[in-house]
């Protein structure tokens, strides 16, 4: 009987201690303090229902209360760390941002690299982001519905097969764009062929090689400050032989809008398709 009383007493004490101890819970990452290191990524996060705390200067118009954390090419590690973000989104196609990723990771900051090279990539990341923000309805609006409109427009395309060259120009560097560039995917869907795709001689702007291929269209994408980018293109256009290209003679040189063809169009991807379709029609 005495042993029974002792056992009961010990059991009651154990239960009391258990009741006073808070159960352990799995910590959840807050998504209220997110920083994006490009306008495009910041816009994707907002389109998925998330709120931004910080952005690089190319996306400062995304919200007046969003802090600027450096430039697209050089995000400020110090400013980002000072904000103690729960998540930092960086782009994988800018080498300097990979250095930023390492510094942030070393500082135990949660970093996610996002590579968007085509609409399929946009679809995949938006599915992930809307799930993180518990806004699957926005996936329907900003991805599924956009995809349907793109498909309808692609089915209308009946242009004859023609060739093109797409170049991106800026005060820093000029580049021939190949099919891994998202804008080229849109042009390719208009039944056009990129003359640079399988030509290593066109890894850089080579007027002699361009003259040999003589594309039907030339598309130009300005990067950075527009006036400086225009000056960079004018230098290319002044090279001997450029004015003899068929695209020049037929007035088939087109400077494409930056919001569709330099920055990822995101929820306006269908509008980028429509813009190009209307130009070629």
Backbone torsions as a table, in degrees:
resi	resn	phi	psi	omega
1	UNK	NA	-41.8	179.4
2	UNK	-63.5	-41.4	-179.8
3	UNK	-64.1	-36.6	-179.7
4	UNK	-64.1	-42.2	178.8
5	UNK	-62.8	-41.7	-179.5
6	UNK	-64.1	-43.7	-179.2
7	UNK	-62.1	-42.9	179.8
8	UNK	-63.0	-40.7	-179.6
9	UNK	-63.0	-45.2	179.3
10	UNK	-62.8	-40.7	-179.1
11	UNK	-64.2	-42.3	178.9
12	UNK	-62.5	-43.6	179.5
13	UNK	-61.6	-41.8	-179.7
14	UNK	-63.1	-41.1	178.6
15	UNK	-65.8	-38.1	178.9
16	UNK	-64.6	-42.1	179.5
17	UNK	-65.7	-39.8	178.6
18	UNK	-63.1	-39.5	179.9
19	UNK	-67.6	-29.1	-179.1
20	UNK	-83.1	-13.6	-178.6
21	UNK	-92.7	127.7	-179.5
22	UNK	-73.4	135.1	179.3
23	UNK	-66.7	142.8	179.3
24	UNK	-74.9	139.7	178.0
25	UNK	-125.7	152.0	179.3
26	UNK	-73.9	122.7	-178.4
27	UNK	-64.6	137.9	179.1
28	UNK	-106.0	136.7	179.1
29	UNK	-73.3	126.1	177.5
30	UNK	-73.8	137.6	178.9
31	UNK	-108.9	24.1	-179.3
32	UNK	-93.1	-8.0	-176.0
33	UNK	-130.5	66.1	-174.4
34	UNK	-105.4	138.2	178.5
35	UNK	-118.7	135.4	176.3
36	UNK	-117.7	135.0	-176.2
37	UNK	-98.6	33.0	169.0
38	UNK	-169.2	154.8	178.2
39	UNK	-59.8	-43.5	-177.2
40	UNK	-61.0	-45.5	-180.0
41	UNK	-67.4	-38.0	178.1
42	UNK	-63.1	-41.4	179.0
43	UNK	-66.3	-40.3	177.8
44	UNK	-60.2	-43.1	-179.7
45	UNK	-62.5	-41.9	178.5
46	UNK	-67.1	-40.4	179.4
47	UNK	-64.8	-21.4	178.7
48	UNK	-91.6	4.7	177.1
49	UNK	96.9	4.2	-178.8
50	UNK	-89.2	163.1	177.5
51	UNK	-110.1	142.7	-178.7
52	UNK	-103.2	137.1	173.9
53	UNK	-100.9	-31.4	-177.9
54	UNK	-144.3	153.9	-177.7
55	UNK	-153.7	153.3	172.1
56	UNK	-74.7	164.3	-168.3
57	UNK	-64.7	-18.4	178.7
58	UNK	-70.5	-14.6	-178.6
59	UNK	-120.3	23.4	-175.5
60	UNK	-64.6	-19.0	178.8
61	UNK	-77.7	-2.0	-180.0
62	UNK	-71.6	-13.3	177.8
63	UNK	172.7	134.3	-175.4
64	UNK	-71.4	-21.1	-179.5
65	UNK	-95.3	5.5	179.7
66	UNK	-89.0	126.8	-178.3
67	UNK	-76.5	140.5	177.7
68	UNK	-87.1	129.6	-175.2
69	UNK	-119.2	52.1	178.5
70	UNK	96.9	-164.1	-176.3
71	UNK	-104.3	169.3	178.4
72	UNK	-59.0	-43.4	-178.3
73	UNK	-79.6	-25.3	-178.6
74	UNK	-139.8	75.7	173.3
75	UNK	-61.1	144.6	-177.7
76	UNK	-85.2	112.1	178.3
77	UNK	-60.8	-41.3	-177.6
78	UNK	-62.8	-44.9	-179.3
79	UNK	-66.9	-37.9	-179.5
80	UNK	-66.3	-47.5	-179.4
81	UNK	-62.7	-37.7	-178.8
82	UNK	-62.6	-26.7	-179.9
83	UNK	-82.9	-7.3	179.9
84	UNK	48.5	58.6	-176.2
85	UNK	-70.7	152.5	174.8
86	UNK	-85.0	-23.7	-179.8
87	UNK	-156.6	137.6	175.2
88	UNK	-122.7	125.5	178.0
89	UNK	-99.3	123.6	177.9
90	UNK	-123.5	157.9	179.5
91	UNK	-93.9	142.1	-174.9
92	UNK	-85.4	-9.4	-174.8
93	UNK	-99.8	11.3	175.5
94	UNK	-118.9	110.8	-174.9
95	UNK	-53.3	-38.8	-177.9
96	UNK	-65.0	-27.6	178.8
97	UNK	-73.4	-24.7	175.9
98	UNK	-69.2	-32.1	174.9
99	UNK	-68.3	-38.5	176.8
100	UNK	-63.1	-40.7	179.2
101	UNK	-58.1	-44.7	-178.9
102	UNK	-62.8	-44.0	-179.3
103	UNK	-63.7	-39.9	-179.6
104	UNK	-71.1	-40.0	178.0
105	UNK	-63.1	-40.0	177.3
106	UNK	-63.0	-26.3	179.1
107	UNK	-92.8	14.0	178.0
108	UNK	63.1	32.5	175.4
109	UNK	-93.3	137.1	179.1
110	UNK	-74.7	115.5	-175.9
111	UNK	-121.9	138.6	176.4
112	UNK	-126.6	124.1	175.7
113	UNK	-86.4	132.1	-179.1
114	UNK	-122.4	121.4	178.2
115	UNK	-114.3	110.5	178.7
116	UNK	-114.4	103.7	-179.5
117	UNK	-107.2	-12.0	179.4
118	UNK	-161.5	179.1	-177.2
119	UNK	-63.6	-32.8	179.7
120	UNK	-62.5	-38.4	176.6
121	UNK	-65.8	-44.3	177.7
122	UNK	-57.3	-45.4	178.3
123	UNK	-56.8	-49.3	-175.2
124	UNK	-63.0	-45.8	-178.4
125	UNK	-71.5	-35.3	178.8
126	UNK	-67.2	-34.3	175.6
127	UNK	-62.3	-41.7	179.7
128	UNK	-68.2	-44.9	-177.7
129	UNK	-66.3	-43.4	-180.0
130	UNK	-65.4	-31.5	176.1
131	UNK	-68.8	-41.7	178.9
132	UNK	-61.9	-37.6	-178.4
133	UNK	-92.3	2.7	179.5
134	UNK	56.5	44.4	-180.0
135	UNK	-131.4	59.8	179.3
136	UNK	-61.0	-22.7	177.4
137	UNK	-62.9	-31.7	179.5
138	UNK	-76.0	-23.9	173.4
139	UNK	-65.6	-41.6	177.4
140	UNK	-61.3	-47.4	-175.7
141	UNK	-70.1	-46.6	-170.1
142	UNK	-97.6	-1.8	177.4
143	UNK	-130.2	-62.4	-174.6
144	UNK	-60.1	-47.7	-179.4
145	UNK	-65.9	-37.1	177.7
146	UNK	-64.3	-43.5	179.8
147	UNK	-60.4	-40.7	179.6
148	UNK	-62.9	-41.9	179.7
149	UNK	-66.6	-37.2	176.8
150	UNK	-62.6	-44.3	-178.3
151	UNK	-62.6	-41.4	178.7
152	UNK	-60.9	-42.4	-178.3
153	UNK	-70.0	-40.3	-179.9
154	UNK	-61.7	-33.4	179.6
155	UNK	-70.8	-18.4	178.3
156	UNK	-84.0	-17.1	-174.9
157	UNK	-65.8	121.8	176.3
158	UNK	-137.2	29.0	-179.9
159	UNK	-71.3	148.6	173.8
160	UNK	-70.3	154.1	-177.7
161	UNK	-65.9	125.3	179.2
162	UNK	-136.1	164.4	-177.5
163	UNK	-105.5	157.4	179.4
164	UNK	-150.4	163.1	171.5
165	UNK	-128.7	133.4	175.3
166	UNK	-119.1	129.1	179.2
167	UNK	-127.3	146.5	174.9
168	UNK	-113.1	127.9	-174.9
169	UNK	-124.0	147.3	177.3
170	UNK	-158.2	175.3	178.5
171	UNK	-69.3	-21.6	-176.3
172	UNK	-92.2	-44.3	-172.9
173	UNK	-159.4	143.2	174.0
174	UNK	-108.8	143.5	-173.7
175	UNK	-144.0	136.0	170.5
176	UNK	-81.8	130.8	-174.9
177	UNK	-98.7	135.0	-179.1
178	UNK	-109.6	-174.7	-169.5
179	UNK	-68.1	-11.3	175.5
180	UNK	-79.5	-3.6	175.1
181	UNK	-86.7	133.6	-172.2
182	UNK	-59.3	-33.2	-179.5
183	UNK	-66.5	-33.3	178.8
184	UNK	-67.2	-33.6	177.6
185	UNK	-59.3	-41.7	-179.9
186	UNK	-64.8	-44.6	179.5
187	UNK	-65.0	-41.5	179.3
188	UNK	-59.3	-35.3	179.7
189	UNK	-70.9	-7.4	174.8
190	UNK	-94.0	21.2	179.6
191	UNK	65.9	37.4	179.0
192	UNK	-116.0	155.8	-175.9
193	UNK	-118.6	129.6	-179.6
194	UNK	-80.8	115.4	-176.7
195	UNK	-67.9	-18.1	-176.0
196	UNK	-89.8	-11.9	-168.7
197	UNK	-57.6	-48.4	-175.8
198	UNK	-112.0	28.9	-177.3
199	UNK	-124.0	103.6	-178.7
200	UNK	-66.2	-22.5	177.8
201	UNK	-67.6	-15.5	178.6
202	UNK	-107.7	25.4	171.5
203	UNK	-65.3	-28.3	173.3
204	UNK	-124.0	168.7	-180.0
205	UNK	-71.3	111.8	-178.0
206	UNK	-124.9	99.4	-173.5
207	UNK	-60.4	-39.0	-179.8
208	UNK	-60.5	-43.5	179.5
209	UNK	-70.3	-36.6	177.8
210	UNK	-63.0	-38.8	178.2
211	UNK	-64.4	-36.4	178.3
212	UNK	-64.2	-42.4	-178.9
213	UNK	-79.2	-30.0	175.0
214	UNK	44.8	68.4	-175.4
215	UNK	-65.1	151.3	177.9
216	UNK	-70.5	-32.4	-179.2
217	UNK	-133.9	149.3	171.4
218	UNK	-125.6	123.2	178.6
219	UNK	-109.2	134.2	-176.2
220	UNK	-119.4	131.6	177.3
221	UNK	-116.1	120.8	176.4
222	UNK	-83.2	136.0	175.7
223	UNK	-121.3	138.3	-179.9
224	UNK	79.7	-151.5	-176.9
225	UNK	-65.6	127.3	-169.4
226	UNK	-63.3	-41.3	-178.2
227	UNK	-62.9	-43.7	179.2
228	UNK	-66.9	-37.6	177.9
229	UNK	-65.9	-38.7	178.6
230	UNK	-64.8	-39.8	177.0
231	UNK	-63.4	-37.6	178.4
232	UNK	-64.4	-41.3	178.2
233	UNK	-67.2	-39.3	-179.8
234	UNK	-59.9	-34.2	177.5
235	UNK	-65.5	-40.0	177.3
236	UNK	-65.2	-44.4	-176.9
237	UNK	-66.3	-19.6	-179.6
238	UNK	-87.9	-4.2	179.8
239	UNK	-67.8	142.5	179.4
240	UNK	-55.1	129.4	177.4
241	UNK	97.3	-19.8	-178.1
242	UNK	-60.5	-40.4	-177.5
243	UNK	-73.3	-5.4	178.5
244	UNK	-92.9	-4.6	-179.8
245	UNK	-67.4	144.7	-179.8
246	UNK	-59.7	-37.4	-179.8
247	UNK	-61.0	-36.1	178.1
248	UNK	-70.3	-45.6	-177.2
249	UNK	-65.0	-31.7	-179.0
250	UNK	-93.4	5.3	-177.6
251	UNK	59.1	41.7	-179.8
252	UNK	-106.5	34.5	174.0
253	UNK	-105.3	124.4	-174.5
254	UNK	-130.6	124.0	171.6
255	UNK	-83.2	118.6	-175.1
256	UNK	-87.2	145.3	-179.4
257	UNK	-63.4	135.0	-176.0
258	UNK	-63.1	-35.4	-176.0
259	UNK	-68.6	-13.9	176.5
260	UNK	-108.1	-32.2	-168.7
261	UNK	-123.5	-6.6	168.0
262	UNK	-103.8	-55.1	173.6
263	UNK	-81.6	146.6	176.4
264	UNK	-62.3	131.5	-176.0
265	UNK	-73.6	-15.4	176.4
266	UNK	52.5	-120.0	-176.8
267	UNK	-70.4	-4.4	177.3
268	UNK	-107.2	20.4	-179.5
269	UNK	-57.9	-38.5	178.5
270	UNK	-66.0	-31.5	178.2
271	UNK	-69.6	-32.7	175.5
272	UNK	-63.8	-43.1	176.1
273	UNK	-60.8	-45.2	-177.8
274	UNK	-63.7	-40.3	179.5
275	UNK	-58.7	-48.0	-177.5
276	UNK	-69.5	-38.9	178.2
277	UNK	-60.3	-46.2	-179.4
278	UNK	-63.3	-36.1	179.3
279	UNK	-66.8	-41.0	-176.1
280	UNK	-82.0	-21.0	-175.2
281	UNK	-67.6	NA	NA
